[in-house]
Amino acid sequence: ARAREEAAIALLDRAGAADAAAEARLRLGRLLLSQGALGRAEEQLSKAAQAWRSMSQRAKTADVSIRLAEAHLLRGDLTRARDLSDRAVEEARGSPDAPRVAVEVGRLRAEVS
C-alpha cells in the first residue's frame, strides 16, 4: 500500500493534479502514522495541508490538522496536539464537515486530557 501511494503521488504531481496528490499524501500519512513512521507521516501530511491551504480547502486542511495532532500525541507533545486540534476546529468552522471534525477532535482531546 505504501509503495502504491508513493507511486500515485509521483504520478499525480507530474500531472499537476494537486488536489488528488494531496488526497494521496493524506492516505500515505495515515498509513505511515499507523506504522509508527511519525517523521515521514508528518512530512506527507504537511505537504497535503500546504496544497489544500493554497486551494482554500479548509475542511480538508482540518483533516490533516487532526492527523498531525495524532502524530504529536504519539510523540508525547500534548501542547502541540491540543493546538493542532484547535486549528482543525477553526479550519472546519462553517463547513458541512464541521460536526465530523468536532467529533474527531473530541476523541483526540479525550486522549490528551
C-alpha positions in Angstrom: 0.0 0.0 0.0 2.8 2.4 0.8 4.6 1.9 -2.5 1.3 2.3 -4.3 0.6 5.6 -2.6 4.1 6.9 -3.3 3.8 6.0 -6.9 0.4 7.6 -7.1 1.8 10.8 -5.6 4.6 10.9 -8.1 2.3 10.4 -11.0 -0.3 13.0 -9.7 2.4 15.6 -9.0 3.7 15.2 -12.6 0.2 15.5 -13.9 -0.4 18.7 -11.9 -3.3 17.1 -10.1 -2.7 18.9 -6.8 -6.0 18.0 -5.1 -5.6 14.3 -5.9 -2.0 14.3 -4.9 -2.9 15.9 -1.6 -5.5 13.2 -1.0 -2.9 10.5 -1.7 -0.5 12.3 0.7 -3.2 12.2 3.4 -3.7 8.5 2.8 0.0 7.8 2.9 0.3 10.0 6.0 -2.4 7.9 7.8 -0.6 4.7 6.7 2.8 5.9 8.0 1.2 7.0 11.3 -0.2 3.5 11.7 3.3 2.1 11.1 4.9 4.5 13.6 6.9 6.4 11.0 6.0 9.7 12.5 8.5 11.9 10.8 7.6 10.7 7.3 3.9 10.9 8.2 4.3 14.5 9.3 6.2 15.3 6.1 3.4 13.9 3.9 0.6 15.4 5.9 2.3 18.9 5.9 2.6 18.8 2.1 -1.1 17.9 1.9 -2.0 20.7 4.2 0.1 23.2 2.2 -1.6 22.2 -1.0 -5.1 22.4 0.4 -4.4 25.7 2.1 -3.3 27.1 -1.3 -6.7 25.9 -2.7 -8.7 27.2 0.3 -9.9 23.7 1.1 -10.5 24.4 4.8 -12.3 21.2 5.6 -9.6 19.0 4.0 -6.9 21.0 5.8 -8.8 20.3 9.1 -8.5 16.6 8.4 -4.7 17.0 8.0 -4.5 19.0 11.2 -6.3 16.2 13.1 -3.7 13.6 11.7 -0.9 15.9 12.6 -2.3 16.3 16.1 -2.4 12.5 16.3 1.3 12.4 15.4 2.2 14.9 18.1 0.1 12.9 20.6 2.1 9.8 19.7 5.3 11.8 20.3 4.0 12.9 23.7 3.8 16.6 22.7 0.4 17.3 24.3 0.6 21.1 23.8 1.1 20.8 20.1 -1.6 18.1 19.8 -4.0 20.5 21.5 -3.0 23.4 19.3 -3.5 21.4 16.1 -6.9 20.0 17.3 -8.0 23.6 18.0 -6.8 24.6 14.5 -8.8 21.7 13.0 -12.0 23.0 14.6 -11.3 26.5 13.3 -10.5 25.3 9.8 -13.7 23.3 9.6 -15.9 26.1 11.0 -18.8 26.7 8.7 -18.2 23.7 6.5 -20.5 20.7 6.2 -17.7 18.6 7.8 -17.6 20.7 11.0 -19.7 18.2 13.0 -17.4 15.3 12.0 -14.3 17.3 12.7 -15.7 18.2 16.1 -16.3 14.5 16.9 -12.7 13.6 15.9 -11.3 16.4 17.8 -13.3 15.4 20.8 -11.8 11.9 20.6 -8.3 13.4 20.4 -8.9 15.8 23.3 -10.1 12.9 25.5 -6.7 11.3 24.8 -4.8 14.5 25.6 -6.6 15.2 28.8 
